[in-house]
Amino acid sequence: MPTRTLALSLHAARRLTRRLWLHTVIALRHAACWLLIHDDPAAERGEGVISTAIVVVIMAFLAVGLWFAFKAILSNATTTVSNQVAQLGS
């Protein structure tokens, strides 16, 4: 039973990560199109700040996905260890 819960939790984490990645890619495409339309050298002044912000957002989304996966794995491991200790104690 815990394996099924772990599989469902990992599936949900993967689905969330894919959805966040898709939204990030769409946002990057919109930003690239905007830059192509507005090809003004003065508009590129804050390019490094914008790129850094995009990287920070991507890393935050990855961290959230990894946190959910870690939480699911740790929960399953805790349950398994508790069951094994209970069997050894009785």
Number of C-alpha atoms within 10 A of each C-alpha: 6 13 11 10 14 19 14 13 18 20 13 15 20 16 13 17 19 15 13 18 15 12 12 17 13 12 13 14 12 12 13 12 11 11 13 10 9 11 10 10 7 7 10 12 10 9 10 10 10 13 12 11 12 15 13 12 14 15 12 12 19 16 13 15 21 16 13 18 20 15 15 20 17 13 14 18 14 12 12 14 11 12 12 11 11 10 9 8 7 5
